[in-house]
Amino acid sequence: MVNQYHEILKKHWGYDAFRPLQEEIIQSVGQGHDTLALMPTGGGKSITFQVPALAKEGLCLVVTPLIALMKDQVENLKRNGIKAAAIHSGLTYREIKITFDNAVFNHTKFLYVSPERLSTELFLEKLPHLNINLIAVDEAHCISQWGYDFRPSYLKIAAIREMLPDVPILALTATATPPVVKDITERLQFKSGKVFKKDFSRPNLAYVVRPAEDKEKELVKILKAVNGSTVVYVRNRKKTREYAHLLLDNNISADYFHAGLTQASKNDRQDKWKNNQTRVMVATNAFGMGIDKPDVRLVVHIDAPDSLEAYFQEAGRAGRDGKKAFAVLLWSNNNQKNLKKQVKTTFPEPEVIKRVYDAVGNFFQLPVGAGFQMVNDFDIAKFCSAFKMNALQVFNSLKILQRAGYMTFTEEIDIPSKVIFLEEGNELYKFQVANARLDPFIKILLRTYTGLFTEYAAINETDLAKKTGTTNEEVYKALQQLSKAGIIHYIPRRKTPLITWLQSREETRHLRLPPEVYEKRKQQYKDQIDAVIEYGTSDHICRSRLLLSYFGQINSENCGICDVCLSRKKSGLKEKRFNEIQETIKRITSQNPMEAGKLVDTLPFDKKEIWQVLKWLEDHEIIGETEAGEMEWLK
């Protein structure tokens, strides 16, 4: 079997060997064990379920909330000659039904589903007919109420397990604290569970917190000092444009990226950055998922993220080739204030949340008791205007209602135009003969796209217009006419947020926000914010050690290359010597404050070296002087 895994890896991906930990995870899954894999971003998580699934008869069911990533992986698998399909809220009922039928009858190898699909009537009806060999759960932290992105729809996976008792499960996540790891294995009902955890340390990645009141000036200075491919993360779409233009004005090659761009524009910008035609990508956190570019030398955060999980994932996109790279957080006096303010913004008052829920029901003219499993296009700007509500409050209220299990809110997704042929053979030929004007459009569709008689194909009207020597408008009209004639089913491109009702509409007075959804979650969010503030303001603990201890790696060494470690090196002492002296000072002054001169005479080290360490500890306010003039350990 091990040889078979290597053959599959070579055949479909062209690699001769697995990355660290991949093979152990694959073998565990292949032996039928429930498995949890914690692998940092870019660690090759998808191969750990794709390889063992290809080695067995049957289909791999992949649960993931990331529609963009789902679409990317399906396209990549298809390019490798592997049959794959995806089912999510952005599809029509007809598309979903055809996708399921193909999975049942057409030997689809990988079926990607969004978590809210798991409880639908159609999914539960088709599930017994699917020959499933493995359930892969991506972003597995979403199943834990202590995870930073809890989604109640993930809890439905346990019910699926009961229907498929002999099918192993592989849970995957890039970041999880020890309580989240425990919660994942319990909620997914692991039987003979195995946990594989990749060492989170990145010895080649230098973490730096740079105090900067003028962030624009500091960013330009850093980019002129550090060469190579770069990602600059900012909080909102407007800032992506502003900072990209700032860099261009300073003769630094740059572009910007956010979720609001068209898919064609996103692809174009990503490709130019990947191929090093653009050096710097200024982006929101929508950028980076599924993008494997190993030679990123620098990741800069202009604004602090609201969790160390998010920071670790985003910063970790630097230096995947193992060469020296930098992750820089620009920290100003406003950072702490803005982060604390985010708690109120992210958790609107319960009355506001209930008002939003009621308004959404009214917006769709949905009576109480109706709406279960309905999917609605949701124009948030139109909604806010109609009900005179603040967009950010609405957005965060919808996220809380999602955690409470009332509805899911999918942010803007770009769903390309799609076509499937409904007629074939003689009937299609007769139509072509009788409709000479539409015949070129039928021919170009059949020449350009494959599988049009069995599944929907994503099409591009601009490409079709070029190939037929017509305009986009003419292509659109021709496809509409073919659709009306019943020759094809044409679904024009949509770009819209979606609301999926997980329960029928309730009367507002019956709406419940349990403690684990609101009060406990709010406290947890405060704790996450405090951890980010500690990271940004601390100047005496190695950055790498601080991050690793947050994820449960307690006994890690100082990295020697972050800004804190480098400031210690300025004392002229070697790391080991510095630590020995510091630990001895800590042990003595924590229990018994002592006058500095006496302390230096007491310690069994070179006096000059002790004074150097004392000065560093005092400069960083780790040790201080009492009113009696004695040295006392402060932290």
TAFENCOR-V817291 format. One record per residue. N is the residue number from 0. PHI is phi in whole degrees, -180 to 180 (NA if undefined). Layout:
n: <N;N>
phi: <PHI;PHI>
//
This chain:
n: <0;1;2;3;4;5;6;7;8;9;10;11;12;13;14;15;16;17;18;19;20;21;22;23;24;25;26;27;28;29;30;31;32;33;34;35;36;37;38;39;40;41;42;43;44;45;46;47;48;49;50;51;52;53;54;55;56;57;58;59;60;61;62;63;64;65;66;67;68;69;70;71;72;73;74;75;76;77;78;79;80;81;82;83;84;85;86;87;88;89;90;91;92;93;94;95;96;97;98;99;100;101;102;103;104;105;106;107;108;109;110;111;112;113;114;115;116;117;118;119;120;121;122;123;124;125;126;127;128;129;130;131;132;133;134;135;136;137;138;139;140;141;142;143;144;145;146;147;148;149;150;151;152;153;154;155;156;157;158;159;160;161;162;163;164;165;166;167;168;169;170;171;172;173;174;175;176;177;178;179;180;181;182;183;184;185;186;187;188;189;190;191;192;193;194;195;196;197;198;199;200;201;202;203;204;205;206;207;208;209;210;211;212;213;214;215;216;217;218;219;220;221;222;223;224;225;226;227;228;229;230;231;232;233;234;235;236;237;238;239;240;241;242;243;244;245;246;247;248;249;250;251;252;253;254;255;256;257;258;259;260;261;262;263;264;265;266;267;268;269;270;271;272;273;274;275;276;277;278;279;280;281;282;283;284;285;286;287;288;289;290;291;292;293;294;295;296;297;298;299;300;301;302;303;304;305;306;307;308;309;310;311;312;313;314;315;316;317;318;319;320;321;322;323;324;325;326;327;328;329;330;331;332;333;334;335;336;337;338;339;340;341;342;343;344;345;346;347;348;349;350;351;352;353;354;355;356;357;358;359;360;361;362;363;364;365;366;367;368;369;370;371;372;373;374;375;376;377;378;379;380;381;382;383;384;385;386;387;388;389;390;391;392;393;394;395;396;397;398;399;400;401;402;403;404;405;406;407;408;409;410;411;412;413;414;415;416;417;418;419;420;421;422;423;424;425;426;427;428;429;430;431;432;433;434;435;436;437;438;439;440;441;442;443;444;445;446;447;448;449;450;451;452;453;454;455;456;457;458;459;460;461;462;463;464;465;466;467;468;469;470;471;472;473;474;475;476;477;478;479;480;481;482;483;484;485;486;487;488;489;490;491;492;493;494;495;496;497;498;499;500;501;502;503;504;505;506;507;508;509;510;511;512;513;514;515;516;517;518;519;520;521;522;523;524;525;526;527;528;529;530;531;532;533;534;535;536;537;538;539;540;541;542;543;544;545;546;547;548;549;550;551;552;553;554;555;556;557;558;559;560;561;562;563;564;565;566;567;568;569;570;571;572;573;574;575;576;577;578;579;580;581;582;583;584;585;586;587;588;589;590;591;592;593;594;595;596;597;598;599;600;601;602;603;604;605;606;607;608;609;610;611;612;613;614;615;616;617;618;619;620;621;622;623;624;625;626;627;628;629;630;631;632;633;634>
phi: <NA;-60;-62;-62;-60;-67;-63;-64;-60;-68;-64;-95;-119;78;-93;-88;-144;-80;-77;-53;82;-58;-66;-62;-65;-61;-65;-61;-64;-61;-85;88;-85;-64;-139;-115;-118;-104;-131;-58;-51;85;-84;83;-65;-62;-64;-68;-107;-70;-67;-65;-68;-70;-82;-124;-66;104;-117;-101;-93;-112;-100;-150;-88;-94;-63;-62;-67;-57;-64;-62;-67;-62;-65;-63;-64;-62;-63;-88;78;-110;-75;-144;-150;-133;-129;-150;-65;-80;-99;-77;-59;-64;-61;-62;-63;-65;-63;-64;-61;-65;-66;-74;-106;-110;58;-58;-90;-131;-115;-90;-133;-80;-59;-69;-71;-64;-103;-75;-60;-64;-63;-66;-72;-85;-52;-63;-94;-94;-85;-87;-105;-162;-109;-106;-113;-83;52;-62;-62;-66;-85;-97;-68;-96;-72;-77;-143;-60;-131;-58;-61;-66;-66;-69;-62;-60;-67;-64;-59;-63;-80;-129;-62;-98;-92;-70;-124;-117;-100;-128;-154;-86;-141;-159;-77;-53;-62;-70;-58;-62;-64;-60;-65;-73;-72;-91;55;-59;-94;-97;-70;-124;-117;-113;-127;-74;-59;-79;-69;-125;-60;-93;-102;-91;-86;-135;-109;-111;-60;-157;-82;-103;-71;-63;-63;-67;-62;-60;-62;-65;-67;-82;-92;-115;-86;105;-61;-140;-119;-115;-95;-128;-81;-135;-63;-60;-66;-60;-68;-60;-71;-63;-67;-58;-67;-61;-64;-102;61;-112;-62;-152;-146;-128;-149;-156;-66;-82;-76;-69;-60;-62;-67;-60;-60;-62;-67;-61;-63;-64;-70;-59;-89;62;-79;-115;-83;-115;-108;-94;-148;-84;-71;-70;-96;122;-61;78;-95;-108;-117;-72;-98;-72;-93;-151;-123;-116;-104;-73;-114;-74;-66;-93;-154;-71;-59;-64;-63;-63;-64;-71;-63;-69;-78;-91;69;-72;-85;86;-89;-57;-147;-128;-120;-114;-108;-84;-119;-123;-61;-76;-56;-62;-63;-66;-64;-66;-65;-63;-62;-67;-67;-74;-122;-59;-61;-52;-64;-67;-61;-66;-66;-64;-58;-64;-66;-63;-61;-69;-60;-95;51;-99;-73;-58;93;-115;110;-53;67;-73;-119;-122;-65;-126;-88;-66;-67;-63;-63;-63;-67;-66;-109;50;-120;-80;-60;-67;-64;-64;-56;-71;-64;-63;-65;-70;-63;-67;-65;-80;87;-88;-160;-112;-119;-100;-66;-39;-122;-96;-104;-67;-61;-137;-140;-137;-84;-99;-118;-147;59;-61;-62;-66;-60;-60;-64;-61;-65;-80;-131;-57;-67;-90;-56;-58;-72;-65;-63;-69;-61;-68;-78;-87;-121;-107;70;-69;-91;-116;-151;-69;-113;-73;-121;-126;-62;-65;-62;-63;-63;-63;-70;-98;67;-122;-105;-57;-62;-66;-62;-58;-63;-63;-67;-64;-66;-64;-69;-65;-79;79;-82;-131;-114;-112;-115;-63;-58;-127;-139;-159;-69;-129;-117;-113;-82;-87;-137;-64;-62;-98;-69;-58;-67;-93;-69;-118;-117;-58;-53;-71;-95;-118;-60;-67;-65;-63;-64;-63;-64;-59;-63;-63;-62;-61;-65;-67;-63;-61;-62;-74;-103;-69;-134;-129;-111;-49;-58;-63;-62;-62;-65;-65;-67;-61;-95;92;-91;-81;-93;-85;-87;-62;-75;83;-127;-77;-64;-69;-62;-67;-67;-67;-63;-66;-70;88;-95;-74;-52;-62;-65;-57;-64;-59;-67;-60;-63;-68;-61;-61;-61;-75;-76;-70;-97;-147;-52;-147;-61;-56;-62;-65;-62;-63;-68;-75;-76;-88;-132;-62;-62;-62;-66;-62;-62;-63;-68;-59;-62;-63;-65;-72;-59;-97;53;-95;-127;-143;-101;-77;-62;-83;81;-103;-81;-132;-73;-102;-116>
//
